[in-house]
Amino acid sequence: MPYNIIFFRGTRKLGNTPWAGDFASAKQHAKDHLLINKATLVEVRDDETGDLLFHHPRMLKRAP
């Protein structure tokens, strides 16, 4: 399954990298290149369906 790695600064999309390797290497590439791309968030999505598979850093909302 091919992947699409997408870099964001806040809500603004900075760019993306198509990824043909395995899921583990897609996640590692995403984390390794977060600072290089001066991004605040990176997502790994299924390239065919667009489904979100991974995002870093993980963001959790606090309970009210």
All heavy atoms as a GROMACS GRO file, in nm:
protein
  519
    1MET      N    1   0.085  -0.118   0.000
    1MET     CA    2   0.000   0.000   0.000
    1MET      C    3   0.090   0.124   0.000
    1MET      O    4   0.172   0.141   0.089
    1MET     CB    5  -0.090  -0.004   0.125
    1MET     CG    6  -0.151   0.126   0.162
    1MET     SD    7  -0.240   0.133   0.321
    1MET     CE    8  -0.286  -0.031   0.356
    2PRO      N    9   0.077   0.212  -0.097
    2PRO     CA   10   0.156   0.336  -0.095
    2PRO      C   11   0.098   0.437   0.005
    2PRO      O   12  -0.020   0.432   0.038
    2PRO     CB   13   0.144   0.388  -0.238
    2PRO     CG   14   0.024   0.321  -0.294
    2PRO     CD   15   0.001   0.195  -0.217
    3TYR      N   16   0.184   0.526   0.050
    3TYR     CA   17   0.146   0.625   0.151
    3TYR      C   18   0.174   0.765   0.100
    3TYR      O   19   0.252   0.785   0.007
    3TYR     CB   20   0.225   0.601   0.280
    3TYR     CG   21   0.206   0.462   0.333
    3TYR    CD1   22   0.300   0.363   0.309
    3TYR    CD2   23   0.092   0.429   0.406
    3TYR    CE1   24   0.281   0.234   0.356
    3TYR    CE2   25   0.072   0.301   0.453
    3TYR     CZ   26   0.167   0.204   0.428
    3TYR     OH   27   0.149   0.077   0.473
    4ASN      N   28   0.112   0.863   0.164
    4ASN     CA   29   0.137   1.002   0.138
    4ASN      C   30   0.171   1.066   0.273
    4ASN      O   31   0.091   1.062   0.366
    4ASN     CB   32   0.015   1.069   0.074
    4ASN     CG   33   0.046   1.206   0.021
    4ASN    OD1   34   0.160   1.241  -0.004
    4ASN    ND2   35  -0.057   1.286   0.003
    5ILE      N   36   0.291   1.123   0.284
    5ILE     CA   37   0.335   1.189   0.406
    5ILE      C   38   0.315   1.338   0.386
    5ILE      O   39   0.369   1.396   0.291
    5ILE     CB   40   0.482   1.156   0.435
    5ILE    CG1   41   0.502   1.004   0.446
    5ILE    CG2   42   0.530   1.228   0.561
    5ILE    CD1   43   0.647   0.961   0.450
    6ILE      N   44   0.235   1.400   0.474
    6ILE     CA   45   0.197   1.540   0.458
    6ILE      C   46   0.246   1.620   0.578
    6ILE      O   47   0.219   1.584   0.692
    6ILE     CB   48   0.044   1.554   0.443
    6ILE    CG1   49  -0.008   1.463   0.333
    6ILE    CG2   50   0.007   1.700   0.416
    6ILE    CD1   51  -0.159   1.447   0.332
    7PHE      N   52   0.315   1.730   0.550
    7PHE     CA   53   0.372   1.816   0.654
    7PHE      C   54   0.289   1.944   0.666
    7PHE      O   55   0.250   2.003   0.565
    7PHE     CB   56   0.517   1.851   0.621
    7PHE     CG   57   0.607   1.731   0.617
    7PHE    CD1   58   0.631   1.663   0.500
    7PHE    CD2   59   0.666   1.685   0.733
    7PHE    CE1   60   0.713   1.551   0.497
    7PHE    CE2   61   0.748   1.573   0.732
    7PHE     CZ   62   0.771   1.506   0.614
    8PHE      N   63   0.265   1.986   0.791
    8PHE     CA   64   0.185   2.106   0.820
    8PHE      C   65   0.259   2.196   0.918
    8PHE      O   66   0.332   2.148   1.004
    8PHE     CB   67   0.052   2.068   0.887
    8PHE     CG   68  -0.040   1.988   0.801
    8PHE    CD1   69  -0.033   1.850   0.801
    8PHE    CD2   70  -0.135   2.050   0.722
    8PHE    CE1   71  -0.119   1.774   0.724
    8PHE    CE2   72  -0.222   1.975   0.644
    8PHE     CZ   73  -0.214   1.838   0.645
    9ARG      N   74   0.237   2.324   0.907
    9ARG     CA   75   0.275   2.420   1.011
    9ARG      C   76   0.143   2.482   1.055
    9ARG      O   77   0.080   2.555   0.979
    9ARG     CB   78   0.368   2.527   0.958
    9ARG     CG   79   0.415   2.622   1.070
    9ARG     CD   80   0.518   2.723   1.028
    9ARG     NE   81   0.634   2.659   0.966
    9ARG     CZ   82   0.682   2.693   0.846
    9ARG    NH1   83   0.627   2.788   0.776
    9ARG    NH2   84   0.788   2.630   0.797
   10GLY      N   85   0.101   2.445   1.176
   10GLY     CA   86  -0.034   2.482   1.220
   10GLY      C   87  -0.134   2.409   1.132
   10GLY      O   88  -0.127   2.288   1.117
   11THR      N   89  -0.222   2.484   1.067
   11THR     CA   90  -0.320   2.421   0.978
   11THR      C   91  -0.280   2.435   0.831
   11THR      O   92  -0.350   2.385   0.744
   11THR     CB   93  -0.459   2.485   0.996
   11THR    OG1   94  -0.450   2.625   0.971
   11THR    CG2   95  -0.512   2.460   1.137
   12ARG      N   96  -0.166   2.501   0.805
   12ARG     CA   97  -0.122   2.524   0.666
   12ARG      C   98  -0.038   2.407   0.616
   12ARG      O   99   0.061   2.368   0.678
   12ARG     CB  100  -0.040   2.653   0.658
   12ARG     CG  101  -0.005   2.694   0.517
   12ARG     CD  102   0.056   2.832   0.515
   12ARG     NE  103   0.187   2.835   0.573
   12ARG     CZ  104   0.301   2.831   0.504
   12ARG    NH1  105   0.298   2.823   0.374
   12ARG    NH2  106   0.416   2.836   0.567
   13LYS      N  107  -0.077   2.352   0.503
   13LYS     CA  108  -0.003   2.242   0.442
   13LYS      C  109   0.125   2.296   0.381
   13LYS      O  110   0.122   2.390   0.302
   13LYS     CB  111  -0.088   2.173   0.335
   13LYS     CG  112  -0.020   2.057   0.269
   13LYS     CD  113  -0.111   1.992   0.167
   13LYS     CE  114  -0.039   1.885   0.090
   13LYS     NZ  115  -0.125   1.825  -0.013
   14LEU      N  116   0.239   2.236   0.420
   14LEU     CA  117   0.369   2.279   0.368
   14LEU      C  118   0.409   2.200   0.244
   14LEU      O  119   0.479   2.251   0.158
   14LEU     CB  120   0.476   2.263   0.475
   14LEU     CG  121   0.459   2.345   0.601
   14LEU    CD1  122   0.566   2.308   0.704
   14LEU    CD2  123   0.464   2.494   0.569
   15GLY      N  124   0.369   2.076   0.239
   15GLY     CA  125   0.406   1.989   0.128
   15GLY      C  126   0.382   1.844   0.162
   15GLY      O  127   0.338   1.811   0.272
   16ASN      N  128   0.410   1.759   0.066
   16ASN     CA  129   0.389   1.616   0.089
   16ASN      C  130   0.496   1.535   0.017
   16ASN      O  131   0.562   1.584  -0.074
   16ASN     CB  132   0.250   1.573   0.045
   16ASN     CG  133   0.231   1.581  -0.104
   16ASN    OD1  134   0.236   1.690  -0.161
   16ASN    ND2  135   0.213   1.467  -0.168
   17THR      N  136   0.512   1.412   0.064
   17THR     CA  137   0.608   1.318   0.006
   17THR      C  138   0.537   1.186  -0.020
   17THR      O  139   0.489   1.122   0.074
   17THR     CB  140   0.725   1.293   0.105
   17THR    OG1  141   0.786   1.418   0.135
   17THR    CG2  142   0.826   1.197   0.048
   18PRO      N  143   0.527   1.142  -0.145
   18PRO     CA  144   0.474   1.008  -0.172
   18PRO      C  145   0.573   0.904  -0.117
   18PRO      O  146   0.694   0.925  -0.123
   18PRO     CB  147   0.467   1.001  -0.325
   18PRO     CG  148   0.483   1.142  -0.372
   18PRO     CD  149   0.558   1.216  -0.267
   19TRP      N  150   0.522   0.795  -0.063
   19TRP     CA  151   0.608   0.694  -0.001
   19TRP      C  152   0.566   0.555  -0.045
   19TRP      O  153   0.453   0.514  -0.021
   19TRP     CB  154   0.600   0.706   0.151
   19TRP     CG  155   0.710   0.633   0.219
   19TRP    CD1  156   0.705   0.507   0.275
   19TRP    CD2  157   0.843   0.680   0.239
   19TRP    NE1  158   0.826   0.475   0.327
   19TRP    CE2  159   0.913   0.579   0.306
   19TRP    CE3  160   0.910   0.797   0.205
   19TRP    CZ2  161   1.047   0.592   0.341
   19TRP    CZ3  162   1.042   0.809   0.240
   19TRP    CH2  163   1.109   0.708   0.308
   20ALA      N  164   0.657   0.483  -0.108
   20ALA     CA  165   0.627   0.348  -0.158
   20ALA      C  166   0.679   0.239  -0.065
   20ALA      O  167   0.650   0.122  -0.086
   20ALA     CB  168   0.687   0.329  -0.297
   21GLY      N  169   0.752   0.278   0.039
   21GLY     CA  170   0.805   0.179   0.134
   21GLY      C  171   0.698   0.127   0.227
   21GLY      O  172   0.579   0.153   0.209
   22ASP      N  173   0.740   0.054   0.329
   22ASP     CA  174   0.644  -0.002   0.425
   22ASP      C  175   0.598   0.104   0.525
   22ASP      O  176   0.652   0.215   0.530
   22ASP     CB  177   0.700  -0.125   0.495
   22ASP     CG  178   0.823  -0.095   0.581
   22ASP    OD1  179   0.851   0.022   0.611
   22ASP    OD2  180   0.890  -0.192   0.620
   23PHE      N  181   0.497   0.069   0.604
   23PHE     CA  182   0.436   0.164   0.697
   23PHE      C  183   0.534   0.210   0.804
   23PHE      O  184   0.541   0.329   0.837
   23PHE     CB  185   0.311   0.102   0.761
   23PHE     CG  186   0.237   0.194   0.853
   23PHE    CD1  187   0.187   0.315   0.808
   23PHE    CD2  188   0.217   0.160   0.985
   23PHE    CE1  189   0.119   0.401   0.892
   23PHE    CE2  190   0.148   0.244   1.071
   23PHE     CZ  191   0.099   0.365   1.023
   24ALA      N  192   0.614   0.118   0.856
   24ALA     CA  193   0.711   0.153   0.960
   24ALA      C  194   0.811   0.256   0.908
   24ALA      O  195   0.844   0.353   0.977
   24ALA     CB  196   0.785   0.028   1.011
   25SER      N  197   0.859   0.239   0.786
   25SER     CA  198   0.955   0.335   0.732
   25SER      C  199   0.887   0.468   0.698
   25SER      O  200   0.950   0.574   0.708
   25SER     CB  201   1.027   0.278   0.609
   25SER     OG  202   0.939   0.260   0.501
   26ALA      N  203   0.760   0.467   0.662
   26ALA     CA  204   0.685   0.591   0.637
   26ALA      C  205   0.672   0.671   0.766
   26ALA      O  206   0.694   0.793   0.768
   26ALA     CB  207   0.547   0.561   0.580
   27LYS      N  208   0.639   0.603   0.877
   27LYS     CA  209   0.628   0.672   1.006
   27LYS      C  210   0.763   0.729   1.048
   27LYS      O  211   0.770   0.843   1.095
   27LYS     CB  212   0.578   0.576   1.115
   27LYS     CG  213   0.434   0.538   1.098
   27LYS     CD  214   0.375   0.465   1.218
   27LYS     CE  215   0.461   0.365   1.284
   27LYS     NZ  216   0.396   0.294   1.394
   28GLN      N  217   0.870   0.653   1.030
   28GLN     CA  218   1.002   0.700   1.070
   28GLN      C  219   1.045   0.819   0.986
   28GLN      O  220   1.097   0.917   1.039
   28GLN     CB  221   1.106   0.587   1.059
   28GLN     CG  222   1.237   0.622   1.124
   28GLN     CD  223   1.222   0.648   1.273
   28GLN    OE1  224   1.166   0.569   1.346
   28GLN    NE2  225   1.270   0.763   1.318
   29HIS      N  226   1.021   0.814   0.857
   29HIS     CA  227   1.055   0.926   0.770
   29HIS      C  228   0.977   1.051   0.812
   29HIS      O  229   1.033   1.160   0.817
   29HIS     CB  230   1.023   0.890   0.624
   29HIS     CG  231   1.054   1.001   0.529
   29HIS    ND1  232   1.179   1.022   0.477
   29HIS    CD2  233   0.974   1.098   0.476
   29HIS    CE1  234   1.176   1.127   0.397
   29HIS    NE2  235   1.053   1.174   0.394
   30ALA      N  236   0.850   1.033   0.841
   30ALA     CA  237   0.765   1.145   0.883
   30ALA      C  238   0.822   1.211   1.009
   30ALA      O  239   0.837   1.334   1.014
   30ALA     CB  240   0.622   1.096   0.908
   31LYS      N  241   0.856   1.132   1.109
   31LYS     CA  242   0.909   1.187   1.234
   31LYS      C  243   1.048   1.249   1.213
   31LYS      O  244   1.076   1.356   1.265
   31LYS     CB  245   0.915   1.079   1.342
   31LYS     CG  246   0.777   1.037   1.390
   31LYS     CD  247   0.782   0.949   1.512
   31LYS     CE  248   0.838   0.814   1.485
   31LYS     NZ  249   0.831   0.724   1.601
   32ASP      N  250   1.132   1.184   1.134
   32ASP     CA  251   1.268   1.233   1.111
   32ASP      C  252   1.268   1.367   1.037
   32ASP      O  253   1.358   1.448   1.057
   32ASP     CB  254   1.349   1.132   1.031
   32ASP     CG  255   1.385   1.007   1.110
   32ASP    OD1  256   1.368   1.008   1.235
   32ASP    OD2  257   1.429   0.910   1.047
   33HIS      N  258   1.171   1.389   0.950
   33HIS     CA  259   1.171   1.509   0.867
   33HIS      C  260   1.078   1.619   0.917
   33HIS      O  261   1.064   1.722   0.853
   33HIS     CB  262   1.138   1.471   0.722
   33HIS     CG  263   1.253   1.404   0.656
   33HIS    ND1  264   1.283   1.272   0.677
   33HIS    CD2  265   1.349   1.452   0.574
   33HIS    CE1  266   1.391   1.240   0.609
   33HIS    NE2  267   1.433   1.348   0.546
   34LEU      N  268   1.018   1.599   1.032
   34LEU     CA  269   0.929   1.701   1.090
   34LEU      C  270   1.003   1.833   1.108
   34LEU      O  271   0.960   1.937   1.057
   34LEU     CB  272   0.872   1.651   1.223
   34LEU     CG  273   0.769   1.740   1.290
   34LEU    CD1  274   0.639   1.737   1.212
   34LEU    CD2  275   0.745   1.695   1.432
   35LEU      N  276   1.116   1.831   1.176
   35LEU     CA  277   1.191   1.955   1.202
   35LEU      C  278   1.262   2.006   1.077
   35LEU      O  279   1.273   2.126   1.057
   35LEU     CB  280   1.292   1.933   1.315
   35LEU     CG  281   1.231   1.907   1.452
   35LEU    CD1  282   1.339   1.882   1.555
   35LEU    CD2  283   1.142   2.023   1.494
   36ILE      N  284   1.310   1.915   0.994
   36ILE     CA  285   1.378   1.955   0.870
   36ILE      C  286   1.284   2.040   0.785
   36ILE      O  287   1.326   2.138   0.723
   36ILE     CB  288   1.426   1.831   0.792
   36ILE    CG1  289   1.538   1.761   0.869
   36ILE    CG2  290   1.470   1.868   0.651
   36ILE    CD1  291   1.575   1.625   0.815
   37ASN      N  292   1.157   2.003   0.783
   37ASN     CA  293   1.057   2.076   0.704
   37ASN      C  294   0.997   2.194   0.781
   37ASN      O  295   0.905   2.258   0.731
   37ASN     CB  296   0.946   1.981   0.658
   37ASN     CG  297   0.994   1.890   0.549
   37ASN    OD1  298   1.033   1.936   0.442
   37ASN    ND2  299   0.994   1.761   0.574
   38LYS      N  300   1.048   2.218   0.903
   38LYS     CA  301   0.997   2.326   0.989
   38LYS      C  302   0.846   2.314   1.007
   38LYS      O  303   0.772   2.412   1.005
   38LYS     CB  304   1.035   2.462   0.934
   38LYS     CG  305   1.186   2.482   0.928
   38LYS     CD  306   1.223   2.614   0.873
   38LYS     CE  307   1.375   2.625   0.867
   38LYS     NZ  308   1.418   2.744   0.799
   39ALA      N  309   0.801   2.191   1.025
   39ALA     CA  310   0.659   2.161   1.041
   39ALA      C  311   0.627   2.143   1.189
   39ALA      O  312   0.714   2.115   1.271
   39ALA     CB  313   0.624   2.034   0.964
   40THR      N  314   0.499   2.158   1.222
   40THR     CA  315   0.453   2.134   1.358
   40THR      C  316   0.372   2.005   1.368
   40THR      O  317   0.346   1.957   1.477
   40THR     CB  318   0.367   2.252   1.408
   40THR    OG1  319   0.256   2.270   1.319
   40THR    CG2  320   0.449   2.379   1.417
   41LEU      N  321   0.332   1.951   1.253
   41LEU     CA  322   0.252   1.828   1.248
   41LEU      C  323   0.282   1.756   1.120
   41LEU      O  324   0.304   1.818   1.016
   41LEU     CB  325   0.102   1.863   1.253
   41LEU     CG  326   0.003   1.748   1.234
   41LEU    CD1  327   0.004   1.656   1.356
   41LEU    CD2  328  -0.136   1.800   1.208
   42VAL      N  329   0.285   1.624   1.126
   42VAL     CA  330   0.300   1.543   1.007
   42VAL      C  331   0.198   1.430   1.012
   42VAL      O  332   0.166   1.379   1.118
   42VAL     CB  333   0.445   1.488   0.993
   42VAL    CG1  334   0.480   1.396   1.107
   42VAL    CG2  335   0.465   1.421   0.858
   43GLU      N  336   0.143   1.398   0.896
   43GLU     CA  337   0.045   1.289   0.883
   43GLU      C  338   0.096   1.188   0.782
   43GLU      O  339   0.161   1.224   0.684
   43GLU     CB  340  -0.089   1.342   0.832
   43GLU     CG  341  -0.159   1.438   0.922
   43GLU     CD  342  -0.289   1.489   0.863
   43GLU    OE1  343  -0.315   1.474   0.742
   43GLU    OE2  344  -0.367   1.546   0.941
   44VAL      N  345   0.062   1.062   0.806
   44VAL     CA  346   0.082   0.957   0.707
   44VAL      C  347  -0.057   0.909   0.669
   44VAL      O  348  -0.136   0.868   0.756
   44VAL     CB  349   0.168   0.840   0.761
   44VAL    CG1  350   0.177   0.728   0.657
   44VAL    CG2  351   0.306   0.888   0.801
   45ARG      N  352  -0.088   0.918   0.540
   45ARG     CA  353  -0.220   0.879   0.491
   45ARG      C  354  -0.207   0.769   0.386
   45ARG      O  355  -0.107   0.762   0.315
   45ARG     CB  356  -0.293   0.999   0.430
   45ARG     CG  357  -0.331   1.101   0.536
   45ARG     CD  358  -0.420   1.210   0.478
   45ARG     NE  359  -0.470   1.297   0.585
   45ARG     CZ  360  -0.585   1.281   0.646
   45ARG    NH1  361  -0.666   1.183   0.611
   45ARG    NH2  362  -0.622   1.363   0.742
   46ASP      N  363  -0.310   0.687   0.378
   46ASP     CA  364  -0.319   0.588   0.273
   46ASP      C  365  -0.335   0.665   0.142
   46ASP      O  366  -0.425   0.748   0.129
   46ASP     CB  367  -0.440   0.497   0.297
   46ASP     CG  368  -0.456   0.391   0.192
   46ASP    OD1  369  -0.462   0.425   0.072
   46ASP    OD2  370  -0.466   0.273   0.227
   47ASP      N  371  -0.247   0.642   0.046
   47ASP     CA  372  -0.248   0.720  -0.077
   47ASP      C  373  -0.372   0.693  -0.162
   47ASP      O  374  -0.416   0.779  -0.238
   47ASP     CB  375  -0.121   0.693  -0.158
   47ASP     CG  376  -0.098   0.797  -0.265
   47ASP    OD1  377  -0.123   0.916  -0.238
   47ASP    OD2  378  -0.054   0.760  -0.375
   48GLU      N  379  -0.429   0.575  -0.149
   48GLU     CA  380  -0.546   0.540  -0.231
   48GLU      C  381  -0.676   0.592  -0.171
   48GLU      O  382  -0.761   0.646  -0.242
   48GLU     CB  383  -0.553   0.389  -0.249
   48GLU     CG  384  -0.436   0.334  -0.330
   48GLU     CD  385  -0.435   0.183  -0.335
   48GLU    OE1  386  -0.535   0.120  -0.293
   48GLU    OE2  387  -0.334   0.128  -0.380
   49THR      N  388  -0.693   0.578  -0.040
   49THR     CA  389  -0.820   0.615   0.023
   49THR      C  390  -0.816   0.750   0.092
   49THR      O  391  -0.919   0.809   0.121
   49THR     CB  392  -0.861   0.510   0.129
   49THR    OG1  393  -0.766   0.513   0.235
   49THR    CG2  394  -0.871   0.371   0.068
   50GLY      N  395  -0.695   0.798   0.123
   50GLY     CA  396  -0.681   0.923   0.197
   50GLY      C  397  -0.701   0.907   0.346
   50GLY      O  398  -0.696   1.005   0.421
   51ASP      N  399  -0.722   0.784   0.393
   51ASP     CA  400  -0.743   0.760   0.536
   51ASP      C  401  -0.618   0.796   0.616
   51ASP      O  402  -0.506   0.764   0.576
   51ASP     CB  403  -0.776   0.613   0.562
   51ASP     CG  404  -0.912   0.572   0.511
   51ASP    OD1  405  -0.995   0.661   0.482
   51ASP    OD2  406  -0.935   0.450   0.499
   52LEU      N  407  -0.639   0.864   0.730
   52LEU     CA  408  -0.531   0.898   0.821
   52LEU      C  409  -0.488   0.772   0.895
   52LEU      O  410  -0.568   0.706   0.959
   52LEU     CB  411  -0.576   1.005   0.920
   52LEU     CG  412  -0.475   1.049   1.024
   52LEU    CD1  413  -0.354   1.114   0.958
   52LEU    CD2  414  -0.540   1.144   1.124
   53LEU      N  415  -0.358   0.741   0.887
   53LEU     CA  416  -0.304   0.621   0.951
   53LEU      C  417  -0.215   0.654   1.070
   53LEU      O  418  -0.201   0.574   1.162
   53LEU     CB  419  -0.225   0.539   0.850
   53LEU     CG  420  -0.301   0.498   0.723
   53LEU    CD1  421  -0.207   0.433   0.625
   53LEU    CD2  422  -0.416   0.406   0.759
   54PHE      N  423  -0.153   0.774   1.068
   54PHE     CA  424  -0.058   0.812   1.171
   54PHE      C  425  -0.043   0.962   1.169
   54PHE      O  426  -0.047   1.023   1.062
   54PHE     CB  427   0.078   0.745   1.141
   54PHE     CG  428   0.190   0.790   1.229
   54PHE    CD1  429   0.205   0.739   1.357
   54PHE    CD2  430   0.283   0.882   1.184
   54PHE    CE1  431   0.310   0.779   1.439
   54PHE    CE2  432   0.389   0.923   1.263
   54PHE     CZ  433   0.402   0.871   1.391
   55HIS      N  434  -0.027   1.024   1.286
   55HIS     CA  435   0.009   1.165   1.292
   55HIS      C  436   0.102   1.186   1.410
   55HIS      O  437   0.097   1.114   1.509
   55HIS     CB  438  -0.113   1.258   1.298
   55HIS     CG  439  -0.201   1.237   1.416
   55HIS    ND1  440  -0.194   1.313   1.529
   55HIS    CD2  441  -0.298   1.146   1.440
   55HIS    CE1  442  -0.284   1.272   1.616
   55HIS    NE2  443  -0.348   1.170   1.563
   56HIS      N  444   0.191   1.284   1.396
   56HIS     CA  445   0.291   1.312   1.498
   56HIS      C  446   0.312   1.462   1.504
   56HIS      O  447   0.322   1.525   1.400
   56HIS     CB  448   0.421   1.241   1.463
   56HIS     CG  449   0.528   1.262   1.564
   56HIS    ND1  450   0.531   1.191   1.681
   56HIS    CD2  451   0.634   1.346   1.567
   56HIS    CE1  452   0.637   1.229   1.751
   56HIS    NE2  453   0.700   1.324   1.683
   57PRO      N  454   0.320   1.527   1.616
   57PRO     CA  455   0.301   1.466   1.746
   57PRO      C  456   0.154   1.435   1.769
   57PRO      O  457   0.067   1.498   1.710
   57PRO     CB  458   0.350   1.572   1.843
   57PRO     CG  459   0.333   1.701   1.772
   57PRO     CD  460   0.349   1.669   1.625
   58ARG      N  461   0.133   1.339   1.852
   58ARG     CA  462  -0.003   1.299   1.884
   58ARG      C  463  -0.068   1.409   1.967
   58ARG      O  464  -0.009   1.457   2.062
   58ARG     CB  465  -0.003   1.168   1.963
   58ARG     CG  466  -0.140   1.117   1.988
   58ARG     CD  467  -0.134   0.982   2.054
   58ARG     NE  468  -0.268   0.940   2.080
   58ARG     CZ  469  -0.308   0.816   2.077
   58ARG    NH1  470  -0.222   0.722   2.051
   58ARG    NH2  471  -0.433   0.785   2.100
   59MET      N  472  -0.186   1.449   1.928
   59MET     CA  473  -0.255   1.557   1.998
   59MET      C  474  -0.383   1.504   2.060
   59MET      O  475  -0.466   1.448   1.991
   59MET     CB  476  -0.288   1.670   1.902
   59MET     CG  477  -0.168   1.737   1.847
   59MET     SD  478  -0.218   1.873   1.745
   59MET     CE  479  -0.072   1.897   1.650
   60LEU      N  480  -0.393   1.522   2.189
   60LEU     CA  481  -0.513   1.480   2.261
   60LEU      C  482  -0.579   1.603   2.319
   60LEU      O  483  -0.511   1.692   2.372
   60LEU     CB  484  -0.476   1.382   2.373
   60LEU     CG  485  -0.410   1.252   2.330
   60LEU    CD1  486  -0.369   1.174   2.454
   60LEU    CD2  487  -0.505   1.170   2.246
   61LYS      N  488  -0.710   1.608   2.313
   61LYS     CA  489  -0.782   1.719   2.374
   61LYS      C  490  -0.810   1.684   2.519
   61LYS      O  491  -0.844   1.571   2.552
   61LYS     CB  492  -0.912   1.745   2.300
   61LYS     CG  493  -0.892   1.799   2.161
   61LYS     CD  494  -1.023   1.833   2.097
   61LYS     CE  495  -0.998   1.890   1.959
   61LYS     NZ  496  -1.121   1.931   1.895
   62ARG      N  497  -0.796   1.782   2.604
   62ARG     CA  498  -0.826   1.761   2.746
   62ARG      C  499  -0.978   1.757   2.766
   62ARG      O  500  -1.052   1.827   2.699
   62ARG     CB  501  -0.768   1.874   2.830
   62ARG     CG  502  -0.618   1.875   2.828
   62ARG     CD  503  -0.566   1.988   2.914
   62ARG     NE  504  -0.424   1.999   2.902
   62ARG     CZ  505  -0.339   1.959   2.996
   62ARG    NH1  506  -0.383   1.906   3.106
   62ARG    NH2  507  -0.209   1.973   2.977
   63ALA      N  508  -1.017   1.674   2.859
   63ALA     CA  509  -1.160   1.666   2.893
   63ALA      C  510  -1.204   1.797   2.956
   63ALA      O  511  -1.128   1.859   3.032
   63ALA     CB  512  -1.184   1.550   2.989
   64PRO      N  513  -1.328   1.842   2.929
   64PRO     CA  514  -1.375   1.968   2.988
   64PRO      C  515  -1.394   1.960   3.138
   64PRO      O  516  -1.404   1.861   3.199
   64PRO     CB  517  -1.508   1.992   2.919
   64PRO     CG  518  -1.545   1.869   2.846
   64PRO     CD  519  -1.424   1.782   2.843
   0.00000   0.00000   0.00000
